[in-house]
């Protein structure tokens, strides 16, 4: 059975996957990371569906803690939507991660976590899911846990810093969900969550756990779509090669490891991708695409993290100034950031460049993209110009453009259609509770749930 250890200073002994899931955050304040990274048998994964690949990848991580047959069924239920790869010009392929029920990549981790919690939980123990969200995580978690018996979900989101449709998703929620609109930034929300988990008595009394990417049960499922994308890309190479520009056309599949561009905020998505590469997924250089909240890009270049207050951008889900998962990168890559630079670059994209990329992508492809995906496309453009690396690229398309109609309309003059799964929400809207960025007040509210 594989173990998971804390990134915290005390570095206490390893725990099981189930223990790590229900703890959310380690008792010493650290985040759980695997104590080893299992190698993948890539050839055994060729020709499989996404759900089947996911179950095999997760079985390697969990070391048999969930029986393989049960894990396969769990993944079939959690991942009952496609993850298509869509080629666009200039040797770029979009990995569309927004075909789940809330139209964002967060559905993948949240749905697996909810099914795992339902399977592993002690029915006699209370269960309270506490989540800080910069836009998409909260609605994915609310939807995923809606049918988990006796689960209560508490969402914290920053006032005025999510899109109107995202706020609708965060407030049109089931009765077992409490939405808290925090007068502050996402970093304030995240700090409140961390402070709650530091209160051991509170954690025990309300059965507190997290569904943010600080929870290892949210993070590990995200490795699966990197493996899936790498293998889909590999299997398509004989067909795709002929249509690529000569400068990016591969001579063999082995010579064409793709650049992977990850829109990055709290760094959970990026951490999962780098773990998938370490497992053996055939992926090339990673590019962390960041907006004006560029603390991570500066850390990667200098090794110094200067934490500043997050600023608001069109790619609001990436408006993070103090990314939690940096602790995991530092724990998993000793001597980071130097040890990361061979596999990872970062590119910073301005607000104006984000809007221009949405416009230019529509002109070139007739395809609308969300602002986070646009940051990824613009970052790829910058990385290629600065590095001279013209390898084919996988760019993660993290959300449906219809979730950001105002931004997309400003850039293109076109209002994107709503995803069908979100067209029924308005009658379900409930008023959120307005709260101060006050960790003590949140702990008091959670105690009232006991």
N, C-alpha and C positions, 0 to 999 in steps of 0.2 A: 504494500500500500504506500502510495506516495505521500510525502509530508509537506507541510507549508509552514514557513517560519516568518517571524516579524522583521520588518526593516528597522524597528526601533532600537534604541541604544542598549536595552537590556538583552535583546536577542535570546529570549527564552526558547525552550525546546519546541520541536515541530509539533503541529497539530494535524488532524485529519481535514479533508476537504469539508465535511459536514460541520466540524467545529469552527473552521474558518468562515464558512458561509454565515452561520448564525451569530458569530461574534461581530462580523462586519469589519470592524477595526480591531487590531490587536490590543490587549490590555495595556501595553506600554505606550500606546499611541501610534505605533507603527502600522504599516500595511502588510498584509500577508503576501508572500511570494513563494513560488515552488522551490523546494530545496534542491531540485535538479530539473533539467530540461530533457524530456524524452525525445529520442530521435524518431522520425517518421519513416515508414516504409512507403515512399512516394509511389512506387509502382503499384502497390496494392490499392491505392486510392484512385487510380486512373479509371475513367469510364463510370464513375459513381455519381449519384445524385448529390445535391448539396446536403440534404439531411443525412444521407448515409456517410458521406465524408465527415460531416460534423461529428457523428457518433463515434467514428473510429479515432478522430483526432482527440476528442474529449476522453475517450477510454484510455488513451495514452497518458493524458494528464492526471486522470483520477486513479489510475493503477488498480482498477477492479473494485473500487469502493462502491460503485453502482454496477450491478451485473450488466454485462454487455448487451444482453437482450432487452433489459429494461431501459438502458440508456438509448438504444436504437429506437424504441417506441417513444421515449420522451422527446428525442430529437425530431421524429416524424411529426409529433404534435406541435412542438415549439416552432419548427421551421417549415411551416406549411405554405410558404410563398416562395417565389423564385428570387434568385440573385443573379440577374443576367449581366453579361459583359457586352457592351455596346461600342463597337469601333467608330471613331470619328476621324477626321483628317489629321495629317501630320504625325502618324504613328502613335496616336493616343487611343486608349480604350477606357471608357467609363465603367466602373464597377458599381452598378446600381444597387444600393443597399436600402432603398426606401419603399420596397413593395410590401412591407408588413402593415399591420392594422393602423399604426399611427404615422406612417409615411416618413419614417426616419430610421437610420441605422441602429438606433438605440433599441428597437424592437428585438433585435437578435439576442443581445445579452439579457435584456429584461425578461423575455419570454422563457429562455432557458432557466434563468434564476428562479422564476416563479414556479415552474414545473419541478425543479430540483427541491425547492423549499417544501412544496406540497408533498413530495415523496419522502423527504428526510426528516420532517419536523416531528417533534413530540406533540401530539394533539392536546396534551394536558398543559402545555406551556403557552403563555400568551405570546402574541406575535405582532410587533409594531415595526413597520417598514418606514424608515426615516430617510428622506431624499432631498438633497439640494439640486436644483436644476437651473441651467442657463437657457433652457428652452424646450428641448426634446426629451430629455431623460424622464421628467416627471410624468408626462402623458403616457409614455411607453410603460412605465412602471405601474401607473394607475390602471391601465388597460390589462396588463399582464396579471396583476394580482386581484382583479375584480372578482374572480370566481374561486379564490383560495379561501377555504372555510376559516372564519374567525380572524382573518388578517386585516389589520388596520394600516392605512398608508397615510403618512404626513408628508406633504410636499412643501418645500420652501423655494420661492422664486423671487428674483429681484424686481421691484416695482419699476415699470416703465422701460425695462430692458429685455423684454421678449416681444415677439411680433404679436399683433392682435389675434391672429389665428392660433398661435401658440398659447396665448393666454386663454382663449376660448377652450382649447384642449385641456388646459390645466384646471379649468373651473367647471367644465361639463363632465363631471366625474361621478363614479358610483357613490353610494351613501357611505361606503366604508373608507372614503378618502377625504382628508381635511387639507384644503389648500391655504397656505399662508403666503401672503404677498409682503415681502420684506422691504422695508425702506432702506435700501442699500444695494450693494453689488452682489454678484454671484460669490465672490470671495467671502463676503460677509455671511452669506447663507452657508457656505461650506465650513466656515469657522464655527458657526453655531452647531452644525451637525457634529463636528469633531469634538466640541466641548461636551455635547450630550453623551457621546460614546466614552468620554473620559470619566463619566460618573458611573462607577461600577454598580452602585445600588440601584440607580435608575435603569441601567441596562437589564439587570436581573428582574426588576419588578414589572416592567412592561414588555419584556422579551424583545428588546430593541435590536434591530439589525438594519443594515443599509442595503440599498439597491443602486447606489452610485458605483462608479468604477473603482472606488476604494474597496468594494466587495470583490473578492477573488472569484465568486460565482458569477459576477457580471463580466469580469475581465477575460477569463479563459474562453468563453464561447466566442469572443471576438477574434480569437486566433483562427477560427474555423473558416471565415470567409476569405482570409488571406490565402490559406491553403487551397480553397476552392478556386479563387481567382487565378492563382499561379498555375494550377493544373488545367483549368479551362483555357487559359492563354497558351500553355504548352501544347495542349491537344489541338488548338486551332492554328498553330504556326504554319503547317504546310499550306493551309488555305489562305491565311492572312498574309504570309510573306510576299506573295506575288502582288498584292495590292498596296504594299508599303512603298514610300519613297525609297530610292536606291540607298540613300545614306543611312536608313534605319532598317533595311531589309536584312533579316538574319540569314547567315549561310547554313547554320544548324540551330536546332532548338537550344542546345547547350550554350551557344554563343550569344543568345538573345535574351538573357535574363532581364526582365523589364525593370525600369525605374518604377518605384512605388511612391505615389504622392498622397500624403495623408493630411487633410485639414485638421489642425491640432489646436486644442484648447487646454483641457485638463490632462491630456497626454495618455489617457487610457487606450484610445484607439491606436496611437503610435506604439505604445508599449506592447500591445497585443501583436501588432505586425512584426515588430523586431523579434518577439519570442517565436512567432511562426517561422521566421527566417532562420533563427537559431535551431529550430527543430529540423530543418532541412527543406522547407518549402523553397522551390526554385525561384527566388526573387533577387533582384539586384539592389542598387542603391536606393535608400529611402530618402525622401525629401519631406521634412516637416513644414507644412504650409501654415504660416501664422499671419494674423492680421496685425493691427497697430499695437496690440498687447503682445509685445515681442520679447518678454523676459526670457523665455526658453531659448530663442535664437541667440540672444546675447550670452546666455549661460553656455550654450554649445560652443560659441566662439571664444569665450574668455575664461570659462570655469567659474564665473562669479554670478550669483543670483541676486539681483537688486529688485526687491519686491516693491511694486508701486500699485497705486489704486487703478483698477481696471477702467479703461475708457470704452465708451459705447461705439460700436461699429455696425455696418450692415450685416456682418456675419456674427450675429449676437451669441450664438452657442459657443463661439470661440473666445468670448470676452472674459478671459481668465488671466489674472496677473500672478497667482500663486498656485501653480498646478500641483495637485496632490501626487500624481503618479511620477513626478520627478524622483521621489524617494525610491520608487521601484527601479527606475533606470539606474540610479546610483548604487543600489544594492546588487542588482543583477549584472552590472558592468563595472567591476572594480576599476579604479583609475579613470572613471568617467569625469569629464567628457572626452578626454583623449582617446579612450578605448572605443568610443562610439563613432568617432569621426570617419573611420574607414567605411562604415555602413550607412552613415546618416549625415545629411546636410540640412540646412534650414533656409527658407526664403521668406522674407517679410513682404507683405502685400498691403498697399494703401487702400483706403476706402474708394478713391477715384479709380484705381486699377481694378478693384473688385467690380464696380459698376461697368467699366469698359469691357471687362472680360465677359460679363453676362451679355452685353450688346454684341460683341465680336463673335462669341460662340453662336449666338442666334443667327447672325448674318451668314456665318460660314456653314452652319449645319442645320438651320431651321429648328434647332432644339433649344428649349429653355432650361436653364440650370439654376439651382438655388445659390445664394451668395457664398455659402461655404464651399460648394463645389467650384465656384468661380475663383475663390482664393486658391484652391488647389491647381486649377488650370493656369492661373497667372503665375503661381510659384514655379510650376514646371517650365513655363516660358523663361522666367528669370534664371532658373537653375541651368537650363540648356545654354542660354546666352553666356553665362559666366563660366561654365565648366567645359563647354564644347562637347558635352555628352549627348549624342543624338540617338541613344538607344530608345526602343519603343517604351511606352509608359502606360502604367495602370494608374488612373486617378480615381480615388474613392468619391463617388457621388453620394453624399451622406443624407440628403433630405430631398423631398419632392419640392419643385419650385412653387407649387401652389400653396405651400405653407408660408411663403414670403411674397404675397402678391404686390405689396406696395414697393418693395425693393426692385422686383423684376419689372414692374410697370415703369418705374422711374428710369430704368436702364434701357428698356426696349420699346416702351409705349404699348406693350401688350400685357393684359392681365391674364396670368396663367390660370387654367381651370383648377378647381379644387380636386384633390384626390377623392374618388368615390367614397372611401371609408370615412371621410371627414365631413360629408355633406349633411349629416343629420344632427350636428352637435348643438346648434343654436338653442333649440327648445330645452336642452338639458343644462344650460348655463346656470351656475350658482355663484353668488357673490363670495369672493375670497375674504378671509380675515386679514386685515391690515395689521402688521406687527412691526415693532422696532427691531433693529439689528442688535438683539439683546439675548445672549446665550442663557442667562438665568431665567428670563421669561419663557423661553422655549422649554427649558427643563421643567418649569412649573406646569406648563400646559401638558407636557407628556405625562407628568405624575398624575394629573387629573384623569388620564385615560386608564390608569391602573384599577 
